[in-house]
Each structure stands twice: as C-alpha cells, then as structure tokens.
Amino acid sequence: MLDIKSKLVLKILIKECPYGSYNIIESKDIISAMPSKYKIDVEGLENILIYLERQEYISIKYDDDGVYCLCVLPFGNELLEQDDNKKREEKPSRLWIFIVVNFFVTLLASLLGVMIANILNLH
C-alpha cells in the first residue's frame, strides 16, 4: 500500500509520462508539482522513486543527478484507477444529498405553513 506522498508522485508521473512511454523528468519539476502540504526534498523524492521502482509501479532507465528517464508501468496505472474507483463508490451522489436536503426543507416549510394558518384562524 502506498502512502499519500508516493501516490501523489505516481499521479504526477502518470501526467508526465502518458501511455506508458519513457520521458525525461527533472526532480525539481516533480517537487514543484507537489502540493505545498506534502512538499518533499530531493532525497525524499529519490527514496520514493526507488520504492516505486522496487514495487514495479515505475521503470527507471537512468538517473543522472536529479534527471530521470522513466515510465509508469501498467501496475502503477491500475493502482491509481482502482483508488479513483473506490473514491467514486464511497462518495454518495450529490443528487441524493440534494434530494434528502430538499425533502427536509419542504417538510419544514409545510409544517410552518400549517402552524401559521392555525394561528391566524384562532384569532
């Protein structure tokens, strides 16, 4: 299982290396693409890339002082697709949320209407 920083690096690599093709990427480009909340240094990035390669998520042809020639393997693409599918399944549809909220607002409005009508009829 990947931690959040490794997943973010893998997502960045998928954008940079589409269709499983090898591409030359500089470490500073990967680091700058990371969200500020999850910033890493060059050494941390190197460790993540080594881990991703050992787990067969990516393939690194060469590494030359922070310049990498790499590609994302099918297993890496599949992993992120599975995560995206899980997130979609776990989130309730916005339509259902809208329906439930709309039901309760309508119920409350009708009760208030009946209460006001009864108050006006009593006087």
GUKEDREN-601093 format. One line per 3 residues: number of its first residue (from 1); their letters; for each residue y, x, z of N, C-alpha, C, O, CB. Coordinates in pm, whole numbers, plus 50000, padded with zeros to 5 digits. Glycine has a CB too. Layout:
N
NUM	a	Y/X/Z/Y/X/Z/Y/X/Z/Y/X/Z/Y/X/Z | ...
//
This chain:
123
1	mld	49882/50084/50000/50000/50000/50000/50124/50089/50000/50130/50189/50070/50000/49904/50122 | 50221/50050/49922/50344/50129/49909/50449/50081/50008/50458/49962/50039/50398/50121/49767 | 50529/50176/50057/50643/50139/50139/50758/50098/50047/50748/50110/49925/50686/50256/50234
4	iks	50866/50049/50106/50976/49993/50028/51044/50098/49939/51082/50069/49826/51078/49931/50120 | 51059/50220/49990/51124/50324/49910/51039/50362/49789/51091/50384/49680/51152/50449/49996 | 50909/50370/49809/50820/50404/49698/50820/50294/49592/50818/50322/49472/50677/50427/49748
7	klv	50824/50168/49637/50830/50057/49541/50960/50061/49463/50961/50035/49342/50816/49924/49613 | 51070/50091/49531/51199/50098/49461/51200/50210/49357/51250/50193/49246/51312/50119/49562 | 51144/50325/49394/51136/50437/49299/51049/50396/49181/51083/50425/49066/51079/50565/49368
10	lki	50938/50330/49206/50849/50285/49098/50920/50185/49007/50904/50192/48885/50722/50222/49157 | 50998/50094/49064/51074/49999/48982/51175/50071/48893/51192/50036/48776/51145/49897/49072 | 51242/50171/48949/51339/50248/48871/51268/50320/48757/51318/50324/48645/51413/50349/48961
13	lik	51151/50377/48786/51077/50449/48683/51028/50356/48573/51024/50395/48456/50958/50523/48746 | 50992/50234/48608/50949/50138/48507/51064/50105/48413/51044/50089/48293/50895/50009/48573 | 51186/50094/48468/51302/50068/48383/51333/50187/48293/51373/50171/48178/51425/50034/48470
16	ecp	51315/50307/48346/51347/50428/48271/51238/50465/48170/51267/50528/48068/51369/50544/48366 | 51116/50427/48196/51003/50462/48109/50932/50335/48063/50822/50305/48110/50903/50556/48183 | 50993/50260/47973/50930/50134/47932/50805/50157/47848/50791/50258/47780/51029/50050/47853
19	ygs	50715/50062/47855/50594/50059/47773/50502/50177/47796/50425/50212/47707/50632/50054/47629 | 50507/50238/47912/50417/50347/47944/50443/50475/47870/50354/50560/47860/50279/50305/47919 | 50563/50491/47816/50594/50613/47741/50651/50719/47834/50715/50689/47935/50693/50583/47626
22	yni	50628/50844/47798/50683/50955/47875/50834/50963/47849/50881/50943/47737/50613/51089/47840 | 50907/50993/47955/51050/51006/47943/51097/51115/48038/51035/51140/48141/51121/50871/47973 | 51206/51180/48002/51261/51286/48087/51367/51223/48176/51462/51160/48129/51321/51403/48001
25	ies	51349/51241/48306/51438/51180/48406/51479/51287/48506/51398/51368/48551/51368/51060/48477 | 51606/51286/48539/51655/51378/48641/51648/51311/48777/51667/51190/48790/51799/51424/48610 | 51621/51391/48878/51608/51336/49014/51738/51273/49060/51735/51173/49133/51565/51445/49112
28	kdi	51853/51327/49021/51981/51271/49064/52002/51131/49006/52068/51048/49069/52096/51363/49021 | 51946/51103/48887/51957/50969/48829/51875/50869/48909/51919/50756/48931/51910/50970/48683 | 51758/50909/48953/51673/50821/49034/51739/50796/49169/51743/50682/49216/51531/50883/49053
31	isa	51792/50901/49230/51855/50887/49361/51979/50799/49352/52003/50717/49441/51893/51026/49417 | 52058/50814/49247/52179/50732/49233/52146/50586/49204/52228/50498/49232/52267/50787/49122 | 52028/50558/49148/51988/50420/49119/51933/50348/49243/51917/50226/49242/51885/50419/49008
34	mps	51904/50424/49347/51851/50364/49470/51962/50286/49541/52077/50329/49539/51791/50473/49564 | 51928/50173/49604/52028/50101/49683/52076/50188/49799/52001/50270/49851/51969/49968/49737 | 52200/50171/49838/52259/50257/49942/52183/50247/50075/52182/50341/50154/52406/50221/49964
37	kyk	52121/50133/50098/52045/50113/50222/51922/50204/50227/51877/50242/50336/52002/49966/50234 | 51868/50239/50112/51744/50317/50105/51765/50453/50039/51673/50504/49974/51639/50239/50029 | 51880/50513/50053/51907/50643/49991/51809/50749/50042/51771/50751/50159/52051/50687/50019
40	idv	51769/50836/49950/51679/50946/49983/51738/51074/49927/51827/51072/49843/51535/50921/49927 | 51687/51185/49975/51732/51315/49923/51631/51364/49819/51531/51297/49792/51748/51419/50037 | 51657/51479/49762/51572/51534/49656/51431/51561/49708/51333/51534/49639/51633/51663/49599
43	egl	51422/51614/49827/51290/51644/49885/51211/51516/49910/51090/51511/49885/51304/51723/50016 | 51278/51413/49959/51211/51284/49982/51163/51224/49852/51053/51169/49845/51304/51187/50052 | 51245/51235/49747/51205/51184/49616/51084/51260/49563/50992/51201/49508/51321/51195/49516
46	eni	51085/51391/49581/50972/51472/49535/50843/51429/49605/50738/51420/49542/50998/51621/49561 | 50851/51403/49735/50734/51358/49811/50685/51222/49761/50564/51199/49749/50766/51351/49961 | 50779/51133/49732/50740/51001/49681/50673/51014/49545/50571/50950/49521/50864/50908/49671
49	liy	50729/51096/49457/50671/51113/49324/50532/51175/49331/50442/51136/49256/50761/51199/49237 | 50513/51271/49421/50380/51331/49439/50281/51225/49487/50167/51219/49440/50386/51449/49539 | 50325/51142/49582/50237/51036/49634/50203/50937/49523/50086/50899/49508/50304/50963/49752
52	ler	50302/50895/49444/50277/50801/49336/50181/50859/49232/50099/50786/49175/50408/50761/49269 | 50191/50989/49207/50101/51053/49112/49959/51060/49167/49862/51037/49095/50151/51193/49076 | 49946/51093/49294/49812/51101/49355/49743/50965/49360/49620/50957/49350/49821/51158/49496
55	qey	49823/50859/49375/49766/50724/49378/49747/50666/49238/49704/50552/49223/49854/50633/49460 | 49780/50746/49136/49765/50710/48994/49853/50593/48952/49814/50510/48870/49620/50677/48965 | 49975/50587/49011/50075/50491/48967/50159/50550/48854/50206/50478/48766/50165/50450/49085
58	isi	50178/50683/48857/50255/50751/48754/50180/50876/48710/50088/50922/48777/50398/50786/48805 | 50222/50931/48596/50170/51058/48548/50289/51150/48523/50382/51114/48451/50083/51039/48417 | 50286/51269/48584/50393/51366/48566/50342/51478/48476/50247/51548/48512/50443/51422/48703
61	kyd	50406/51494/48359/50368/51603/48269/50420/51735/48322/50346/51834/48330/50422/51578/48128 | 50548/51737/48357/50603/51859/48416/50721/51827/48505/50783/51721/48495/50645/51959/48305 | 50751/51923/48593/50862/51914/48686/50936/52047/48679/50878/52152/48705/50813/51883/48833
64	ddg	51063/52042/48644/51141/52165/48630/51271/52151/48708/51372/52106/48654/51169/52196/48479 | 51269/52189/48834/51387/52186/48921/51461/52053/48916/51579/52048/48883/51481/52297/48881 | 51393/51948/48949/51456/51816/48956/51462/51740/48825/51520/51632/48820/51592/51830/49008
67	vyc	51403/51794/48720/51392/51724/48592/51245/51696/48569/51163/51788/48564/51456/51807/48474 | 51212/51569/48555/51072/51529/48544/51046/51467/48407/51130/51396/48353/51035/51428/48655 | 50930/51496/48353/50880/51426/48236/50762/51344/48287/50657/51399/48322/50839/51525/48117
70	lcv	50780/51213/48290/50675/51129/48349/50666/50995/48280/50752/50958/48200/50701/51108/48498 | 50559/50924/48311/50541/50787/48263/50476/50706/48374/50410/50761/48463/50456/50782/48133 | 50494/50576/48367/50431/50486/48462/50298/50441/48403/50292/50394/48289/50524/50363/48495
73	lpf	50193/50457/48479/50060/50419/48434/50039/50269/48449/50114/50204/48523/49952/50496/48512 | 49941/50212/48381/49918/50068/48388/49898/50017/48532/49939/49905/48564/49798/50031/48305 | 49836/50096/48616/49814/50054/48754/49947/50035/48828/49959/49945/48911/49726/50157/48828
76	gne	50046/50118/48798/50178/50105/48858/50249/49979/48812/50310/49908/48892/50264/50226/48826 | 50239/49950/48683/50298/49825/48631/50230/49703/48691/50296/49606/48728/50287/49820/48478 | 50099/49710/48700/50021/49598/48754/50056/49571/48900/50066/49456/48942/49871/49626/48740
79	lle	50075/49677/48976/50109/49662/49118/50239/49586/49136/50247/49496/49219/50119/49799/49184 | 50342/49622/49060/50470/49553/49074/50464/49411/49021/50531/49323/49075/50579/49630/49002 | 50386/49386/48918/50370/49249/48868/50303/49162/48973/50341/49046/48990/50289/49249/48738
82	qdd	50204/49216/49043/50138/49140/49149/50234/49109/49262/50233/48999/49315/50018/49217/49202 | 50319/49205/49300/50418/49182/49404/50516/49074/49364/50552/48989/49445/50492/49312/49437 | 50561/49076/49237/50654/48974/49189/50589/48836/49190/50653/48737/49225/50702/49009/49048
85	nkk	50462/48829/49152/50391/48701/49153/50375/48649/49295/50388/48528/49318/50254/48715/49087 | 50347/48736/49391/50334/48694/49530/50466/48639/49583/50467/48539/49655/50288/48811/49618 | 50575/48703/49548/50707/48656/49594/50737/48519/49536/50792/48434/49605/50817/48756/49555
88	ree	50703/48498/49411/50728/48368/49348/50644/48259/49415/50692/48147/49434/50697/48374/49198 | 50520/48290/49449/50433/48192/49511/50475/48161/49654/50462/48048/49700/50289/48241/49509 | 50527/48261/49725/50564/48241/49864/50694/48163/49879/50709/48088/49976/50578/48374/49932
91	kps	50787/48177/49786/50914/48109/49798/50900/47963/49757/50844/47932/49652/51020/48179/49712 | 50950/47874/49841/50948/47734/49799/51048/47714/49686/51151/47781/49680/50980/47639/49918 | 51018/47623/49601/51105/47597/49488/51239/47544/49536/51245/47467/49632/51039/47499/49391
94	rlw	51345/47584/49472/51478/47534/49509/51488/47385/49487/51564/47316/49556/51587/47606/49428 | 51413/47334/49393/51414/47190/49369/51362/47115/49491/51420/47014/49529/51329/47155/49246 | 51255/47164/49552/51201/47097/49670/51299/47103/49786/51313/47006/49860/51068/47160/49711
97	ifi	51365/47214/49802/51466/47225/49908/51579/47124/49883/51624/47058/49976/51524/47370/49915 | 51622/47114/49759/51727/47019/49724/51682/46876/49752/51760/46796/49804/51766/47034/49578 | 51560/46842/49719/51509/46706/49740/51505/46673/49888/51547/46564/49928/51368/46691/49679
100	vvn	51456/46764/49971/51447/46740/50114/51585/46724/50176/51608/46631/50254/51370/46854/50183 | 51677/46812/50142/51813/46803/50196/51879/46675/50148/51945/46606/50227/51897/46925/50153 | 51862/46642/50022/51920/46519/49968/51865/46396/50039/51940/46303/50068/51893/46510/49817
103	ffv	51736/46394/50069/51675/46282/50140/51740/46261/50277/51776/46149/50312/51525/46305/50157 | 51754/46369/50353/51810/46356/50487/51959/46320/50484/52004/46244/50570/51790/46484/50564 | 52033/46371/50390/52174/46335/50378/52187/46187/50342/52272/46117/50398/52245/46423/50272
106	tll	52106/46140/50251/52108/46000/50212/52069/45910/50330/52130/45806/50351/52015/45976/50093 | 51967/45950/50405/51924/45874/50521/52036/45865/50625/52062/45757/50679/51798/45937/50583 | 52100/45975/50652/52209/45978/50749/52326/45892/50702/52385/45819/50782/52255/46122/50772
109	asl	52360/45899/50575/52471/45819/50521/52440/45670/50530/52529/45591/50564/52499/45858/50375 | 52318/45631/50501/52283/45489/50508/52285/45439/50653/52330/45327/50678/52145/45464/50446 | 52237/45521/50748/52243/45481/50889/52387/45467/50937/52420/45372/51008/52170/45583/50976
112	lgv	52473/45559/50898/52614/45548/50935/52678/45424/50873/52760/45357/50937/52691/45673/50890 | 52642/45393/50752/52695/45273/50685/52654/45146/50759/52737/45057/50778/52646/45267/50541 | 52529/45139/50799/52481/45021/50873/52551/45013/51008/52590/44903/51050/52327/45027/50891
115	mia	52568/45121/51076/52636/45122/51207/52780/45077/51194/52827/44997/51275/52631/45263/51270 | 52851/45125/51095/52991/45087/51075/52999/44937/51039/53088/44867/51088/53056/45173/50962 | 52908/44889/50957/52908/44746/50921/52884/44660/51045/52949/44557/51060/52798/44717/50814
118	nil	52793/44699/51132/52766/44623/51253/52885/44625/51348/52917/44523/51408/52643/44678/51323 | 52951/44737/51361/53068/44748/51449/53180/44657/51398/53246/44589/51477/53117/44895/51457 | 53202/44656/51267/53309/44572/51210/53277/44424/51223/53368/44344/51239/53331/44608/51064
121	nlh	53150/44386/51215/53111/44245/51228/53120/44197/51372/53140/44077/51394/52970/44225/51177 | 53107/44283/51470/53110/44243/51610/53250/44208/51655/53265/44125/51745/53055/44354/51698 | 53352/44264/51599/53488/44239/51645/53549/44131/51567/53664/44095/51592/53572/44361/51637
//
